[in-house]
Amino acid sequence: MNTFDLFSLKGKNVLITGGRAMYGQGATMALADAGANIYVASHSVESAKDFCENLSKEKGVKVDVDLTADDLKELASQFKAEY
């Protein structure tokens, strides 16, 4: 048994803010490695979309980008409603 079997996130949905830049990018990649479906909130539209599309193809997991929420409560409500 390897570590990813012990800590698998396969089939789980994850919301991450700032998931495209610097530290968030590494966290997003680790979540994808663990098999999670990822919902990224980012203020940088184009780079977030490109990053998420590439990550989805590379890791074989669902990666969506949200850029519409004005605050964290609204973002959390959207996430809960969709996932």
PDB file of N, CA, C and O in Angstrom:
ATOM      1  N   MET A   1       0.852  -1.177   0.000  1.00  0.00           N
ATOM      2  CA  MET A   1       0.000   0.000   0.000  1.00  0.00           C
ATOM      3  C   MET A   1       0.902   1.246   0.000  1.00  0.00           C
ATOM      4  O   MET A   1       1.862   1.333   0.765  1.00  0.00           O
ATOM      5  N   ASN A   2       0.570   2.200  -0.872  1.00  0.00           N
ATOM      6  CA  ASN A   2       1.369   3.425  -0.901  1.00  0.00           C
ATOM      7  C   ASN A   2       0.620   4.570  -0.204  1.00  0.00           C
ATOM      8  O   ASN A   2      -0.529   4.422   0.212  1.00  0.00           O
ATOM      9  N   THR A   3       1.289   5.686  -0.093  1.00  0.00           N
ATOM     10  CA  THR A   3       0.727   6.831   0.626  1.00  0.00           C
ATOM     11  C   THR A   3      -0.557   7.335  -0.002  1.00  0.00           C
ATOM     12  O   THR A   3      -1.487   7.708   0.713  1.00  0.00           O
ATOM     13  N   PHE A   4      -0.628   7.353  -1.332  1.00  0.00           N
ATOM     14  CA  PHE A   4      -1.838   7.845  -1.984  1.00  0.00           C
ATOM     15  C   PHE A   4      -3.027   6.932  -1.737  1.00  0.00           C
ATOM     16  O   PHE A   4      -4.168   7.392  -1.761  1.00  0.00           O
ATOM     17  N   ASP A   5      -2.783   5.648  -1.501  1.00  0.00           N
ATOM     18  CA  ASP A   5      -3.884   4.758  -1.137  1.00  0.00           C
ATOM     19  C   ASP A   5      -4.417   5.110   0.252  1.00  0.00           C
ATOM     20  O   ASP A   5      -5.624   5.077   0.490  1.00  0.00           O
ATOM     21  N   LEU A   6      -3.511   5.444   1.156  1.00  0.00           N
ATOM     22  CA  LEU A   6      -3.913   5.789   2.516  1.00  0.00           C
ATOM     23  C   LEU A   6      -4.653   7.128   2.590  1.00  0.00           C
ATOM     24  O   LEU A   6      -5.576   7.296   3.387  1.00  0.00           O
ATOM     25  N   PHE A   7      -4.236   8.070   1.751  1.00  0.00           N
ATOM     26  CA  PHE A   7      -4.790   9.417   1.807  1.00  0.00           C
ATOM     27  C   PHE A   7      -5.490   9.804   0.510  1.00  0.00           C
ATOM     28  O   PHE A   7      -5.455  10.965   0.102  1.00  0.00           O
ATOM     29  N   SER A   8      -6.112   8.851  -0.120  1.00  0.00           N
ATOM     30  CA  SER A   8      -6.784   9.087  -1.395  1.00  0.00           C
ATOM     31  C   SER A   8      -7.938  10.074  -1.246  1.00  0.00           C
ATOM     32  O   SER A   8      -8.702  10.024  -0.283  1.00  0.00           O
ATOM     33  N   LEU A   9      -8.043  10.959  -2.211  1.00  0.00           N
ATOM     34  CA  LEU A   9      -9.164  11.896  -2.286  1.00  0.00           C
ATOM     35  C   LEU A   9     -10.005  11.622  -3.520  1.00  0.00           C
ATOM     36  O   LEU A   9     -10.794  12.465  -3.947  1.00  0.00           O
ATOM     37  N   LYS A  10      -9.830  10.442  -4.087  1.00  0.00           N
ATOM     38  CA  LYS A  10     -10.556  10.078  -5.304  1.00  0.00           C
ATOM     39  C   LYS A  10     -12.064  10.211  -5.078  1.00  0.00           C
ATOM     40  O   LYS A  10     -12.624   9.659  -4.132  1.00  0.00           O
ATOM     41  N   GLY A  11     -12.698  10.963  -5.981  1.00  0.00           N
ATOM     42  CA  GLY A  11     -14.137  11.174  -5.889  1.00  0.00           C
ATOM     43  C   GLY A  11     -14.552  12.279  -4.928  1.00  0.00           C
ATOM     44  O   GLY A  11     -15.739  12.591  -4.833  1.00  0.00           O
ATOM     45  N   LYS A  12     -13.612  12.872  -4.221  1.00  0.00           N
ATOM     46  CA  LYS A  12     -13.924  13.980  -3.305  1.00  0.00           C
ATOM     47  C   LYS A  12     -13.829  15.298  -4.058  1.00  0.00           C
ATOM     48  O   LYS A  12     -13.038  15.428  -4.992  1.00  0.00           O
ATOM     49  N   ASN A  13     -14.623  16.262  -3.658  1.00  0.00           N
ATOM     50  CA  ASN A  13     -14.619  17.586  -4.263  1.00  0.00           C
ATOM     51  C   ASN A  13     -13.957  18.568  -3.318  1.00  0.00           C
ATOM     52  O   ASN A  13     -14.261  18.601  -2.126  1.00  0.00           O
ATOM     53  N   VAL A  14     -13.045  19.374  -3.861  1.00  0.00           N
ATOM     54  CA  VAL A  14     -12.247  20.285  -3.046  1.00  0.00           C
ATOM     55  C   VAL A  14     -12.357  21.705  -3.598  1.00  0.00           C
ATOM     56  O   VAL A  14     -12.259  21.921  -4.806  1.00  0.00           O
ATOM     57  N   LEU A  15     -12.560  22.656  -2.712  1.00  0.00           N
ATOM     58  CA  LEU A  15     -12.565  24.073  -3.057  1.00  0.00           C
ATOM     59  C   LEU A  15     -11.244  24.660  -2.576  1.00  0.00           C
ATOM     60  O   LEU A  15     -10.888  24.525  -1.405  1.00  0.00           O
ATOM     61  N   ILE A  16     -10.520  25.311  -3.480  1.00  0.00           N
ATOM     62  CA  ILE A  16      -9.259  25.938  -3.084  1.00  0.00           C
ATOM     63  C   ILE A  16      -9.216  27.365  -3.623  1.00  0.00           C
ATOM     64  O   ILE A  16      -9.447  27.598  -4.809  1.00  0.00           O
ATOM     65  N   THR A  17      -8.921  28.306  -2.751  1.00  0.00           N
ATOM     66  CA  THR A  17      -8.790  29.702  -3.171  1.00  0.00           C
ATOM     67  C   THR A  17      -7.315  29.976  -3.435  1.00  0.00           C
ATOM     68  O   THR A  17      -6.439  29.472  -2.732  1.00  0.00           O
ATOM     69  N   GLY A  18      -7.062  30.768  -4.438  1.00  0.00           N
ATOM     70  CA  GLY A  18      -5.674  31.057  -4.791  1.00  0.00           C
ATOM     71  C   GLY A  18      -4.949  29.818  -5.286  1.00  0.00           C
ATOM     72  O   GLY A  18      -3.740  29.684  -5.097  1.00  0.00           O
ATOM     73  N   GLY A  19      -5.674  28.924  -5.911  1.00  0.00           N
ATOM     74  CA  GLY A  19      -5.119  27.634  -6.298  1.00  0.00           C
ATOM     75  C   GLY A  19      -4.301  27.635  -7.562  1.00  0.00           C
ATOM     76  O   GLY A  19      -3.896  26.570  -8.028  1.00  0.00           O
ATOM     77  N   ARG A  20      -4.043  28.794  -8.135  1.00  0.00           N
ATOM     78  CA  ARG A  20      -3.282  28.870  -9.366  1.00  0.00           C
ATOM     79  C   ARG A  20      -1.893  29.458  -9.164  1.00  0.00           C
ATOM     80  O   ARG A  20      -0.986  29.163  -9.943  1.00  0.00           O
ATOM     81  N   ALA A  21      -1.711  30.259  -8.166  1.00  0.00           N
ATOM     82  CA  ALA A  21      -0.453  30.984  -8.004  1.00  0.00           C
ATOM     83  C   ALA A  21       0.411  30.416  -6.884  1.00  0.00           C
ATOM     84  O   ALA A  21      -0.103  29.915  -5.884  1.00  0.00           O
ATOM     85  N   MET A  22       1.679  30.496  -7.054  1.00  0.00           N
ATOM     86  CA  MET A  22       2.723  30.184  -6.079  1.00  0.00           C
ATOM     87  C   MET A  22       2.409  28.959  -5.229  1.00  0.00           C
ATOM     88  O   MET A  22       2.410  27.841  -5.746  1.00  0.00           O
ATOM     89  N   TYR A  23       2.143  29.139  -3.950  1.00  0.00           N
ATOM     90  CA  TYR A  23       1.904  27.999  -3.059  1.00  0.00           C
ATOM     91  C   TYR A  23       0.615  27.267  -3.390  1.00  0.00           C
ATOM     92  O   TYR A  23       0.544  26.043  -3.273  1.00  0.00           O
ATOM     93  N   GLY A  24      -0.394  28.005  -3.799  1.00  0.00           N
ATOM     94  CA  GLY A  24      -1.670  27.395  -4.145  1.00  0.00           C
ATOM     95  C   GLY A  24      -1.558  26.442  -5.312  1.00  0.00           C
ATOM     96  O   GLY A  24      -2.258  25.430  -5.355  1.00  0.00           O
ATOM     97  N   GLN A  25      -0.691  26.747  -6.257  1.00  0.00           N
ATOM     98  CA  GLN A  25      -0.495  25.870  -7.408  1.00  0.00           C
ATOM     99  C   GLN A  25       0.045  24.518  -6.962  1.00  0.00           C
ATOM    100  O   GLN A  25      -0.410  23.479  -7.442  1.00  0.00           O
ATOM    101  N   GLY A  26       0.999  24.521  -6.058  1.00  0.00           N
ATOM    102  CA  GLY A  26       1.540  23.267  -5.531  1.00  0.00           C
ATOM    103  C   GLY A  26       0.482  22.479  -4.777  1.00  0.00           C
ATOM    104  O   GLY A  26       0.409  21.257  -4.901  1.00  0.00           O
ATOM    105  N   ALA A  27      -0.333  23.168  -4.002  1.00  0.00           N
ATOM    106  CA  ALA A  27      -1.403  22.496  -3.261  1.00  0.00           C
ATOM    107  C   ALA A  27      -2.428  21.908  -4.218  1.00  0.00           C
ATOM    108  O   ALA A  27      -2.904  20.791  -4.015  1.00  0.00           O
ATOM    109  N   THR A  28      -2.767  22.658  -5.262  1.00  0.00           N
ATOM    110  CA  THR A  28      -3.727  22.176  -6.253  1.00  0.00           C
ATOM    111  C   THR A  28      -3.196  20.933  -6.960  1.00  0.00           C
ATOM    112  O   THR A  28      -3.939  19.979  -7.188  1.00  0.00           O
ATOM    113  N   MET A  29      -1.921  20.946  -7.305  1.00  0.00           N
ATOM    114  CA  MET A  29      -1.312  19.793  -7.965  1.00  0.00           C
ATOM    115  C   MET A  29      -1.296  18.572  -7.041  1.00  0.00           C
ATOM    116  O   MET A  29      -1.525  17.449  -7.490  1.00  0.00           O
ATOM    117  N   ALA A  30      -1.027  18.792  -5.764  1.00  0.00           N
ATOM    118  CA  ALA A  30      -1.025  17.679  -4.804  1.00  0.00           C
ATOM    119  C   ALA A  30      -2.430  17.097  -4.633  1.00  0.00           C
ATOM    120  O   ALA A  30      -2.589  15.880  -4.536  1.00  0.00           O
ATOM    121  N   LEU A  31      -3.437  17.952  -4.597  1.00  0.00           N
ATOM    122  CA  LEU A  31      -4.815  17.475  -4.501  1.00  0.00           C
ATOM    123  C   LEU A  31      -5.192  16.661  -5.738  1.00  0.00           C
ATOM    124  O   LEU A  31      -5.872  15.641  -5.631  1.00  0.00           O
ATOM    125  N   ALA A  32      -4.751  17.112  -6.908  1.00  0.00           N
ATOM    126  CA  ALA A  32      -5.005  16.371  -8.146  1.00  0.00           C
ATOM    127  C   ALA A  32      -4.287  15.024  -8.111  1.00  0.00           C
ATOM    128  O   ALA A  32      -4.849  14.013  -8.532  1.00  0.00           O
ATOM    129  N   ASP A  33      -3.060  15.000  -7.617  1.00  0.00           N
ATOM    130  CA  ASP A  33      -2.316  13.739  -7.485  1.00  0.00           C
ATOM    131  C   ASP A  33      -3.061  12.753  -6.595  1.00  0.00           C
ATOM    132  O   ASP A  33      -3.014  11.544  -6.819  1.00  0.00           O
ATOM    133  N   ALA A  34      -3.746  13.279  -5.586  1.00  0.00           N
ATOM    134  CA  ALA A  34      -4.494  12.427  -4.656  1.00  0.00           C
ATOM    135  C   ALA A  34      -5.861  12.029  -5.215  1.00  0.00           C
ATOM    136  O   ALA A  34      -6.594  11.266  -4.586  1.00  0.00           O
ATOM    137  N   GLY A  35      -6.206  12.554  -6.413  1.00  0.00           N
ATOM    138  CA  GLY A  35      -7.429  12.134  -7.082  1.00  0.00           C
ATOM    139  C   GLY A  35      -8.639  13.005  -6.874  1.00  0.00           C
ATOM    140  O   GLY A  35      -9.736  12.637  -7.295  1.00  0.00           O
ATOM    141  N   ALA A  36      -8.479  14.153  -6.236  1.00  0.00           N
ATOM    142  CA  ALA A  36      -9.623  15.026  -5.951  1.00  0.00           C
ATOM    143  C   ALA A  36     -10.104  15.750  -7.197  1.00  0.00           C
ATOM    144  O   ALA A  36      -9.322  16.047  -8.101  1.00  0.00           O
ATOM    145  N   ASN A  37     -11.396  16.030  -7.233  1.00  0.00           N
ATOM    146  CA  ASN A  37     -11.965  16.965  -8.202  1.00  0.00           C
ATOM    147  C   ASN A  37     -11.814  18.342  -7.572  1.00  0.00           C
ATOM    148  O   ASN A  37     -12.164  18.537  -6.408  1.00  0.00           O
ATOM    149  N   ILE A  38     -11.297  19.292  -8.332  1.00  0.00           N
ATOM    150  CA  ILE A  38     -10.886  20.569  -7.742  1.00  0.00           C
ATOM    151  C   ILE A  38     -11.672  21.734  -8.322  1.00  0.00           C
ATOM    152  O   ILE A  38     -11.883  21.818  -9.532  1.00  0.00           O
ATOM    153  N   TYR A  39     -12.097  22.623  -7.450  1.00  0.00           N
ATOM    154  CA  TYR A  39     -12.815  23.839  -7.790  1.00  0.00           C
ATOM    155  C   TYR A  39     -11.906  24.983  -7.364  1.00  0.00           C
ATOM    156  O   TYR A  39     -11.760  25.248  -6.171  1.00  0.00           O
ATOM    157  N   VAL A  40     -11.293  25.663  -8.330  1.00  0.00           N
ATOM    158  CA  VAL A  40     -10.309  26.704  -8.047  1.00  0.00           C
ATOM    159  C   VAL A  40     -10.969  28.075  -8.110  1.00  0.00           C
ATOM    160  O   VAL A  40     -11.655  28.398  -9.080  1.00  0.00           O
ATOM    161  N   ALA A  41     -10.762  28.869  -7.084  1.00  0.00           N
ATOM    162  CA  ALA A  41     -11.204  30.254  -7.088  1.00  0.00           C
ATOM    163  C   ALA A  41      -9.965  31.117  -7.280  1.00  0.00           C
ATOM    164  O   ALA A  41      -9.008  31.028  -6.512  1.00  0.00           O
ATOM    165  N   SER A  42      -9.994  31.951  -8.309  1.00  0.00           N
ATOM    166  CA  SER A  42      -8.821  32.763  -8.622  1.00  0.00           C
ATOM    167  C   SER A  42      -9.266  34.077  -9.239  1.00  0.00           C
ATOM    168  O   SER A  42     -10.299  34.139  -9.906  1.00  0.00           O
ATOM    169  N   HIS A  43      -8.487  35.128  -9.015  1.00  0.00           N
ATOM    170  CA  HIS A  43      -8.806  36.419  -9.610  1.00  0.00           C
ATOM    171  C   HIS A  43      -8.142  36.594 -10.975  1.00  0.00           C
ATOM    172  O   HIS A  43      -8.444  37.540 -11.702  1.00  0.00           O
ATOM    173  N   SER A  44      -7.243  35.684 -11.314  1.00  0.00           N
ATOM    174  CA  SER A  44      -6.524  35.769 -12.584  1.00  0.00           C
ATOM    175  C   SER A  44      -7.163  34.814 -13.593  1.00  0.00           C
ATOM    176  O   SER A  44      -6.831  33.629 -13.633  1.00  0.00           O
ATOM    177  N   VAL A  45      -8.070  35.331 -14.397  1.00  0.00           N
ATOM    178  CA  VAL A  45      -8.923  34.520 -15.257  1.00  0.00           C
ATOM    179  C   VAL A  45      -8.149  33.641 -16.230  1.00  0.00           C
ATOM    180  O   VAL A  45      -8.258  32.416 -16.169  1.00  0.00           O
ATOM    181  N   GLU A  46      -7.386  34.227 -17.107  1.00  0.00           N
ATOM    182  CA  GLU A  46      -6.750  33.462 -18.181  1.00  0.00           C
ATOM    183  C   GLU A  46      -5.727  32.459 -17.671  1.00  0.00           C
ATOM    184  O   GLU A  46      -5.729  31.305 -18.101  1.00  0.00           O
ATOM    185  N   SER A  47      -4.867  32.870 -16.778  1.00  0.00           N
ATOM    186  CA  SER A  47      -3.847  31.939 -16.301  1.00  0.00           C
ATOM    187  C   SER A  47      -4.477  30.813 -15.481  1.00  0.00           C
ATOM    188  O   SER A  47      -3.983  29.686 -15.503  1.00  0.00           O
ATOM    189  N   ALA A  48      -5.550  31.101 -14.764  1.00  0.00           N
ATOM    190  CA  ALA A  48      -6.227  30.053 -13.994  1.00  0.00           C
ATOM    191  C   ALA A  48      -6.867  29.031 -14.926  1.00  0.00           C
ATOM    192  O   ALA A  48      -6.769  27.827 -14.689  1.00  0.00           O
ATOM    193  N   LYS A  49      -7.518  29.500 -15.978  1.00  0.00           N
ATOM    194  CA  LYS A  49      -8.147  28.588 -16.931  1.00  0.00           C
ATOM    195  C   LYS A  49      -7.105  27.707 -17.609  1.00  0.00           C
ATOM    196  O   LYS A  49      -7.292  26.496 -17.723  1.00  0.00           O
ATOM    197  N   ASP A  50      -6.022  28.304 -18.053  1.00  0.00           N
ATOM    198  CA  ASP A  50      -4.958  27.538 -18.710  1.00  0.00           C
ATOM    199  C   ASP A  50      -4.375  26.496 -17.760  1.00  0.00           C
ATOM    200  O   ASP A  50      -4.204  25.332 -18.125  1.00  0.00           O
ATOM    201  N   PHE A  51      -4.075  26.927 -16.549  1.00  0.00           N
ATOM    202  CA  PHE A  51      -3.506  26.019 -15.555  1.00  0.00           C
ATOM    203  C   PHE A  51      -4.452  24.855 -15.277  1.00  0.00           C
ATOM    204  O   PHE A  51      -4.028  23.701 -15.237  1.00  0.00           O
ATOM    205  N   CYS A  52      -5.727  25.160 -15.086  1.00  0.00           N
ATOM    206  CA  CYS A  52      -6.706  24.125 -14.757  1.00  0.00           C
ATOM    207  C   CYS A  52      -6.937  23.156 -15.913  1.00  0.00           C
ATOM    208  O   CYS A  52      -7.056  21.950 -15.696  1.00  0.00           O
ATOM    209  N   GLU A  53      -7.001  23.670 -17.127  1.00  0.00           N
ATOM    210  CA  GLU A  53      -7.171  22.794 -18.288  1.00  0.00           C
ATOM    211  C   GLU A  53      -5.989  21.837 -18.426  1.00  0.00           C
ATOM    212  O   GLU A  53      -6.173  20.643 -18.663  1.00  0.00           O
ATOM    213  N   ASN A  54      -4.782  22.364 -18.278  1.00  0.00           N
ATOM    214  CA  ASN A  54      -3.588  21.527 -18.374  1.00  0.00           C
ATOM    215  C   ASN A  54      -3.540  20.493 -17.253  1.00  0.00           C
ATOM    216  O   ASN A  54      -3.201  19.333 -17.485  1.00  0.00           O
ATOM    217  N   LEU A  55      -3.876  20.912 -16.060  1.00  0.00           N
ATOM    218  CA  LEU A  55      -3.847  19.989 -14.924  1.00  0.00           C
ATOM    219  C   LEU A  55      -4.883  18.888 -15.084  1.00  0.00           C
ATOM    220  O   LEU A  55      -4.610  17.729 -14.772  1.00  0.00           O
ATOM    221  N   SER A  56      -6.047  19.231 -15.559  1.00  0.00           N
ATOM    222  CA  SER A  56      -7.098  18.245 -15.769  1.00  0.00           C
ATOM    223  C   SER A  56      -6.661  17.193 -16.789  1.00  0.00           C
ATOM    224  O   SER A  56      -6.861  15.997 -16.580  1.00  0.00           O
ATOM    225  N   LYS A  57      -6.069  17.641 -17.881  1.00  0.00           N
ATOM    226  CA  LYS A  57      -5.576  16.706 -18.903  1.00  0.00           C
ATOM    227  C   LYS A  57      -4.456  15.832 -18.363  1.00  0.00           C
ATOM    228  O   LYS A  57      -4.434  14.624 -18.602  1.00  0.00           O
ATOM    229  N   GLU A  58      -3.534  16.436 -17.639  1.00  0.00           N
ATOM    230  CA  GLU A  58      -2.367  15.727 -17.126  1.00  0.00           C
ATOM    231  C   GLU A  58      -2.722  14.703 -16.047  1.00  0.00           C
ATOM    232  O   GLU A  58      -2.186  13.595 -16.043  1.00  0.00           O
ATOM    233  N   LYS A  59      -3.618  15.069 -15.138  1.00  0.00           N
ATOM    234  CA  LYS A  59      -3.915  14.225 -13.981  1.00  0.00           C
ATOM    235  C   LYS A  59      -5.187  13.401 -14.127  1.00  0.00           C
ATOM    236  O   LYS A  59      -5.407  12.459 -13.366  1.00  0.00           O
ATOM    237  N   GLY A  60      -6.028  13.752 -15.106  1.00  0.00           N
ATOM    238  CA  GLY A  60      -7.247  12.987 -15.321  1.00  0.00           C
ATOM    239  C   GLY A  60      -8.332  13.230 -14.283  1.00  0.00           C
ATOM    240  O   GLY A  60      -9.173  12.363 -14.045  1.00  0.00           O
ATOM    241  N   VAL A  61      -8.316  14.408 -13.664  1.00  0.00           N
ATOM    242  CA  VAL A  61      -9.349  14.758 -12.694  1.00  0.00           C
ATOM    243  C   VAL A  61     -10.086  15.997 -13.189  1.00  0.00           C
ATOM    244  O   VAL A  61      -9.599  16.712 -14.065  1.00  0.00           O
ATOM    245  N   LYS A  62     -11.258  16.244 -12.623  1.00  0.00           N
ATOM    246  CA  LYS A  62     -12.040  17.422 -12.986  1.00  0.00           C
ATOM    247  C   LYS A  62     -11.465  18.635 -12.257  1.00  0.00           C
ATOM    248  O   LYS A  62     -11.272  18.610 -11.042  1.00  0.00           O
ATOM    249  N   VAL A  63     -11.196  19.694 -13.016  1.00  0.00           N
ATOM    250  CA  VAL A  63     -10.703  20.930 -12.431  1.00  0.00           C
ATOM    251  C   VAL A  63     -11.516  22.072 -13.030  1.00  0.00           C
ATOM    252  O   VAL A  63     -11.434  22.338 -14.230  1.00  0.00           O
ATOM    253  N   ASP A  64     -12.300  22.746 -12.190  1.00  0.00           N
ATOM    254  CA  ASP A  64     -13.118  23.877 -12.620  1.00  0.00           C
ATOM    255  C   ASP A  64     -12.557  25.165 -12.048  1.00  0.00           C
ATOM    256  O   ASP A  64     -11.870  25.164 -11.026  1.00  0.00           O
ATOM    257  N   VAL A  65     -12.858  26.258 -12.719  1.00  0.00           N
ATOM    258  CA  VAL A  65     -12.421  27.577 -12.256  1.00  0.00           C
ATOM    259  C   VAL A  65     -13.650  28.422 -11.984  1.00  0.00           C
ATOM    260  O   VAL A  65     -14.585  28.452 -12.784  1.00  0.00           O
ATOM    261  N   ASP A  66     -13.645  29.109 -10.852  1.00  0.00           N
ATOM    262  CA  ASP A  66     -14.719  30.049 -10.550  1.00  0.00           C
ATOM    263  C   ASP A  66     -14.111  31.412 -10.331  1.00  0.00           C
ATOM    264  O   ASP A  66     -13.137  31.569  -9.594  1.00  0.00           O
ATOM    265  N   LEU A  67     -14.698  32.391 -10.978  1.00  0.00           N
ATOM    266  CA  LEU A  67     -14.184  33.746 -10.855  1.00  0.00           C
ATOM    267  C   LEU A  67     -15.314  34.736 -10.608  1.00  0.00           C
ATOM    268  O   LEU A  67     -15.121  35.945 -10.737  1.00  0.00           O
ATOM    269  N   THR A  68     -16.489  34.231 -10.254  1.00  0.00           N
ATOM    270  CA  THR A  68     -17.657  35.102 -10.161  1.00  0.00           C
ATOM    271  C   THR A  68     -18.036  35.511  -8.747  1.00  0.00           C
ATOM    272  O   THR A  68     -18.711  36.526  -8.571  1.00  0.00           O
ATOM    273  N   ALA A  69     -17.635  34.772  -7.751  1.00  0.00           N
ATOM    274  CA  ALA A  69     -18.066  35.072  -6.381  1.00  0.00           C
ATOM    275  C   ALA A  69     -17.390  36.343  -5.863  1.00  0.00           C
ATOM    276  O   ALA A  69     -16.202  36.571  -6.091  1.00  0.00           O
ATOM    277  N   ASP A  70     -18.169  37.157  -5.166  1.00  0.00           N
ATOM    278  CA  ASP A  70     -17.636  38.392  -4.608  1.00  0.00           C
ATOM    279  C   ASP A  70     -17.047  38.213  -3.213  1.00  0.00           C
ATOM    280  O   ASP A  70     -16.231  39.024  -2.776  1.00  0.00           O
ATOM    281  N   ASP A  71     -17.457  37.154  -2.511  1.00  0.00           N
ATOM    282  CA  ASP A  71     -16.916  36.915  -1.176  1.00  0.00           C
ATOM    283  C   ASP A  71     -16.887  35.412  -0.892  1.00  0.00           C
ATOM    284  O   ASP A  71     -17.440  34.617  -1.651  1.00  0.00           O
ATOM    285  N   LEU A  72     -16.250  35.043   0.188  1.00  0.00           N
ATOM    286  CA  LEU A  72     -16.074  33.627   0.504  1.00  0.00           C
ATOM    287  C   LEU A  72     -17.376  32.912   0.816  1.00  0.00           C
ATOM    288  O   LEU A  72     -17.531  31.741   0.472  1.00  0.00           O
ATOM    289  N   LYS A  73     -18.311  33.590   1.459  1.00  0.00           N
ATOM    290  CA  LYS A  73     -19.600  32.951   1.756  1.00  0.00           C
ATOM    291  C   LYS A  73     -20.337  32.603   0.467  1.00  0.00           C
ATOM    292  O   LYS A  73     -20.897  31.514   0.336  1.00  0.00           O
ATOM    293  N   GLU A  74     -20.332  33.530  -0.475  1.00  0.00           N
ATOM    294  CA  GLU A  74     -20.970  33.279  -1.764  1.00  0.00           C
ATOM    295  C   GLU A  74     -20.266  32.139  -2.501  1.00  0.00           C
ATOM    296  O   GLU A  74     -20.920  31.280  -3.093  1.00  0.00           O
ATOM    297  N   LEU A  75     -18.952  32.134  -2.462  1.00  0.00           N
ATOM    298  CA  LEU A  75     -18.175  31.077  -3.091  1.00  0.00           C
ATOM    299  C   LEU A  75     -18.498  29.712  -2.492  1.00  0.00           C
ATOM    300  O   LEU A  75     -18.691  28.736  -3.217  1.00  0.00           O
ATOM    301  N   ALA A  76     -18.556  29.654  -1.173  1.00  0.00           N
ATOM    302  CA  ALA A  76     -18.876  28.403  -0.484  1.00  0.00           C
ATOM    303  C   ALA A  76     -20.292  27.939  -0.825  1.00  0.00           C
ATOM    304  O   ALA A  76     -20.525  26.742  -0.997  1.00  0.00           O
ATOM    305  N   SER A  77     -21.221  28.859  -0.922  1.00  0.00           N
ATOM    306  CA  SER A  77     -22.597  28.505  -1.284  1.00  0.00           C
ATOM    307  C   SER A  77     -22.673  27.951  -2.702  1.00  0.00           C
ATOM    308  O   SER A  77     -23.371  26.968  -2.948  1.00  0.00           O
ATOM    309  N   GLN A  78     -21.959  28.576  -3.633  1.00  0.00           N
ATOM    310  CA  GLN A  78     -21.915  28.079  -5.012  1.00  0.00           C
ATOM    311  C   GLN A  78     -21.315  26.682  -5.063  1.00  0.00           C
ATOM    312  O   GLN A  78     -21.827  25.805  -5.758  1.00  0.00           O
ATOM    313  N   PHE A  79     -20.239  26.482  -4.332  1.00  0.00           N
ATOM    314  CA  PHE A  79     -19.564  25.185  -4.295  1.00  0.00           C
ATOM    315  C   PHE A  79     -20.501  24.106  -3.749  1.00  0.00           C
ATOM    316  O   PHE A  79     -20.608  23.016  -4.311  1.00  0.00           O
ATOM    317  N   LYS A  80     -21.171  24.426  -2.652  1.00  0.00           N
ATOM    318  CA  LYS A  80     -22.083  23.468  -2.024  1.00  0.00           C
ATOM    319  C   LYS A  80     -23.240  23.119  -2.958  1.00  0.00           C
ATOM    320  O   LYS A  80     -23.653  21.961  -3.027  1.00  0.00           O
ATOM    321  N   ALA A  81     -23.761  24.106  -3.669  1.00  0.00           N
ATOM    322  CA  ALA A  81     -24.878  23.889  -4.578  1.00  0.00           C
ATOM    323  C   ALA A  81     -24.481  23.029  -5.773  1.00  0.00           C
ATOM    324  O   ALA A  81     -25.277  22.215  -6.240  1.00  0.00           O
ATOM    325  N   GLU A  82     -23.265  23.203  -6.268  1.00  0.00           N
ATOM    326  CA  GLU A  82     -22.819  22.476  -7.455  1.00  0.00           C
ATOM    327  C   GLU A  82     -22.269  21.090  -7.136  1.00  0.00           C
ATOM    328  O   GLU A  82     -22.416  20.164  -7.934  1.00  0.00           O
ATOM    329  N   TYR A  83     -21.648  20.947  -5.993  1.00  0.00           N
ATOM    330  CA  TYR A  83     -20.986  19.682  -5.674  1.00  0.00           C
ATOM    331  C   TYR A  83     -21.603  19.021  -4.468  1.00  0.00           C
ATOM    332  O   TYR A  83     -21.165  17.945  -4.061  1.00  0.00           O
TER     333      TYR A  83
END
